Amino acid sequence: MKKFITLFTLLITLASYSQLINYTSVRLDEGQNDAYVELESFWSKINEKAIENDLKTGWMIWEVIKEEGDEKAASRPDFLIMDFFQDSVQLNKAREANFYEIGRNAYPKLSKKKFDKIWEGGPYGERNNYQLERLDNTTWIFGDLQLGSVIKLNVFKQLDESYERYEMEFYKKWHNKGILNGARKWWEFNKILSSKINTESSLDDTPTHVTIDMMGREIPEEEWEEAWGTPTFADQMMWNNGAATREILDQSNLRLVMYRFK
């Protein structure tokens, strides 16, 4: 099996162009989670073959962590699939590809009958689809990404045309400070280009952007000033003004289940 590259190499590569990402949220019936993970394990080899055939640059499966007391838990998906593409050319190439044939090539020793039983059996769940464009991200300096890693996915609605500049030119400066002092491991900023909603959503409005955070260590109170410095008046005004350019619609924690990259 092809070795996984380090996430550091991956993210440097992905940050070098305007990357497209497809999110597919998956909602399952009760008790289907284990069977779904087995299905995605089957699909992992197909995705490896698709990456090998230059149809995508990467693929990830995240489990949505259902928090106790979350009023929106019933309307949240159970898993989130992320498919990564270098550009629209590669994305269109993937859309035109015959993934059944790719799958048969990925499992040459599996009989057609057994292959079809898994292929058709599911569970595939109810799905919503979103296409995003990566606008910016921090630099990964923490070695290989570990299965079980947790991220926070933040969903926003843009309220002002200056919002993207606040994220990339101001907030990112503080995210980079967090990288250096260890409070943060990762931040990325994505714009939602389109969506296809087939199920009930946990969102009350139409989202425009998504950020992803992976946090690091908790900074002790006695290290706070050294780690973050003292915000200036200009910083405080930028925080206040920037917050007015966006509305947060939802937040959820995701746990990494599996991934493949070129």
N, C-alpha and C positions, 0 to 999 in steps of 0.2 A: 504494500500500500504506500502511496506517495506520502512522504513526510510533510507534516504541517510546517509552514514557514513561521518565523516569529512574527508576532503581531506588530512589533516595531517596524520590520521591513514592510509588512503589509500596509500599514497606515501611511508610511512615507510614500509608498507607491500610489495609494489611493488619493493622497492629498495633492498629487502632481497634476490632476486634471479635474474637470467638472464631472463628478461621478453621479450616476443615476442609481437609485435604490428603489426596489419594489418591496413594500411591506404587504404581507398577507396575514390578516388576523384570522385565527381559527377558533371557533366555538364548538365544543363537543358536548355530547350527552353525558350525563353523570356516569362515572365509572369507566370512561373510554380513554383516559389519559395514558395509561400504560400501553394500551394497544396502539395508540397514536405514536408514541415514542418508538415503538417497534417498527411502525410503518415508515417513520422518518429515517430510521436506521437503514431500512431497505433503500430509501430514496437517496441516502448519502452517497452510495456508490454511483447512482445515476447522476447526481450533481457533480461528483468527481469527474465523471466522463464528460459532462457538459462543459466543465471548466477546462478540461484537457482539449476539448474541441473548440475552445475560444468562443463559447456561447455566453459566458458570464465570468466574472472575476472572483466571485465568492458567494457563499451561502451560509446562513446561520439560523438556528432554531433556538428561540427563547421561550421559557415558560413564564406565564404571567403569575406573579405571586399574589394570591388572594389574601388581603389583609383583614384581620378580624375587625368587625365593626364598620367595614366599608359599605356604605349605602349603595354604591354602584357595582358591587361585586357581581350581582346576578346578570348585569348587562355587559360585563367585561369578557373579552375572549379568554381562552385558556392558553393559547400559544401565539407567538408572533414569528412568522418566517421573514427573513431579510434576504433578498437576492440583489447582488451587486453587479453593476455593468459599467464598463469603461466609458461608454457614450451611447447616444441614440442608435448609432449604426449597429453596435453589438446587441443592444436591446431588441431591435427589429429582427436581427438575425436569429435571436433566441425565440422570438414569437413565431417565426416561420419554421423552426426546427421540428422534427418528428421525435418527440421525447420517448415514445414507445419504442422506436427503433434504437434510440440511444440506450434505453433501459435493457433491451435484449442484448446489446453489445456489452453492457456492463456486467451481465450475468450469463455468459455463454454456456455455462454448465448446468444452468437451471432449465428444466423442461418448460415448454411453452405453457402447458397446463398449470404448473406450479407458479410460473411467473404471472400468468393472467389472474390466478386466484388472489395473489397478493396485490397486484396492480388494481384490480377491480374491487377488492374487499374493503379497503379503507381501515379504520374510519377516517374520512376526510373532513367531516364537520361542515359547519356553515362558515362562509368566508366573506370578508370585506377586503378590498384591494386599494392600495394607495401607491402612487408614484411620486417619488421625492428626488430632489436635487441637493447634493451636498454643497453647501456654501462655504463652510469653514470648519476647522477643528484644531485642537491643540496637538502637540507632539507626544507620542507614546514613548516612555523611557523606562518601562517596568518589566521588560522581558516578555516571555510567552504569556498569552492570555489563557487562563485556567478555566476548565469546565467548572460550572458552579458559580462563576463570577456574577455579581449583581450590578445592574445598571438602573438608573431612574430615567424613565421616559417622560418628558414634559411636553404637553401639547398647548400651543398658543394660537390666539387669533390676533393678527396685526391690526392695530388701531390707527397707526400713523405711518406715512411713507418713510419716515426716518428710522423705523424700528430695526431694520437689518443692519444699519450702520451702528446703532447702539450695541447690538450683539457683537459685531465683528471688530469694532474699533474701541469700544469701552469695556463691556463685560468680559471680553476675551482677555484683556489685560489682567483682570483679577483672577480669572481662571488659570492663567499662566503662573501667577503668584502661588496659587494653590498647588500647582504641579511641583513647583520648586520647594515648597515647604512640606509637601507630602500629604496635604489635606485632600488633594484631588488626584485622580489618575487620568481622567479623560473627560473631554467635552467636545461635542460636535453640534453643528447647526445646519438644519435641513429645511428646505422649502417644499411644501406640498404642491405638486403640479396638477394632480388630478386624483379623483377617488371614485370607487364604485362600491356603494353601500348596499348590502343584501340582507343585513340583519339589524336588530335593535342595537343602537349605539349608546355608549356611556356618555357621549358628548351631547351637550344641549345647544351647541352652535357649530358653525362650520370652521374647522381649523385651517390655519394657513402655514404654520411652521411647527417643527419639532426639534427640541434639543435633547441630547442624551448626556447624562452625567454618570461617571463612575468615581465614587468618592474613595479617599484613602484613609489616613489616620485622623483621629480626633486631636485637634491642637489643644494642649493643656492651657488653662487660663493664664498661667505665668509666662507662657511663650507667645501669647496672642500678639502683643505689640511687635515683637521681633519678627514673627512670621508674616504679619500682614502690614505692619507700618501704621501710621496715623493718617486716615483719609483726610484729604484737604477739603475746603469748602467747595471747590470745583467738583471734586469726586462726589460729595454728598448731593450736589445739585444734579449731577449726571445720573446718579442712581435714581433720584426722584423723577427726573424728567424721562429717563429711559423706561421706568416702570409704567409711565402713562402712555407709552407707545404700543403696549401689548396687554392682552388679557389672557391669563392662564385658564385653560378650560379643563385640564385634567392632568393627573400625575399617576404613574404606576411603576412598580418595581418589577424587573424581569430577571430571571436566572438563566444563564447560558447552559443549554443542553448539549448541543453539538455544533460543529462548524467545519467547513472545508474552504480552502483558498488555494489559488494557483501557486 
